[in-house]
Amino acid sequence: MPRDPLRYVPHVLVASVGYVVFAYAALPDLLTARLGIGLSEFGLLMSAPLAAFVVVQRPASRWVGEHTSTRVLFAGGVAHVALAFTLDLSTSFPVVLALRGLWGFAGGLLLSVGATHISRLADGTSGTRQQGVYGGLLTFGGMLGFLFAPTLVERFGWLALHAPGAVVAIPGLAVCAHSLSDARTAPTGTVAAGGVVLHPVVLLAATCYVAVIGSYVTLSTFVTAYFDDLGVLASLNAIVLGAATTGRFVGGETAWRFALSDRRLVATSTGAAAVGFGALAVTGNATALVVLPFVVMLAVSIPFGAVYNLAAEATDAEGTALATVVAVGNVAAVALPPITGTIREATGSYAGAFLVLGTLNAVAAAATYYTMVRQI
């Protein structure tokens, strides 16, 4: 049986989004010098698109409830590509910040609608598997940004920073253009939005996503600067993003192959992440300080697909459920990078930020375990 190219559209688009989100994080020193800013303002360059990720979720849930997810992905993908090409046209921090925020509306739309698209074409452990691959390709795109952005900027100038990431999306848009009315990606049900938002399983998934995406975004934003502080010159930042990609792939594959429940996977992984962040905050061992970021990134990445699938299967309105989870999670992701930058500048250490992330993961693990025990 020939493979269905429509199944791969979200994966292609989200890899492109990942590149654009994290290309800046590969160049903290060059960017702060180019824009004349400090680490707190640098953190805002990550928070601006993530804030837009939050705001766009309400219209995203409405649009994907009225149209095929293919049609919404096509519209959002065109906007994403066009805006990505404009991000490097200015050296003014306010202008760049505004452009990052504007692009975030397209990126956030693609993120939740892509997950909805997957849930309409796959369910059960197959859905968890595909959501894991989806999340893994988001971080893979970011890893490509870490690997190639410095070289591209050095050789071709700043206008080559985001353009390669935008180009990645074009094959996905071509497939969408030929399948805009495919009935398989049409809405599957109608449930009152309030009932979805307040559904206990959706609230659980949102709580877990706060820990998962908040940890991932914070680590990704500051991992380059973190290793610079340690005097590590190797390109470990890209390897940390590789750990995130591996974790999301492994989490989805594990759930699929061993029929592991989404909640058990989430509880175990976030619990391990909580322990790892706590160790990062208190250890003074040089080897541990280098190794533990890989461990915690792997731990917070494993449950990504399970969290998305948990939300998607909670109600018939999978688009609204996933948009709710993405919105709530990204509220934390908006706040954490500038908070982390402020903690680092005030204390000279990332220990305080690691304690915050450890607490978030501990709450996620405890909440998930509670629902398992109470069979909620």
Order of alpha helices (4+ residues) and beta strands (2+ residues): alpha-alpha-alpha-alpha-alpha-alpha-alpha-alpha-alpha-alpha-alpha-alpha-alpha-alpha-alpha-alpha-alpha
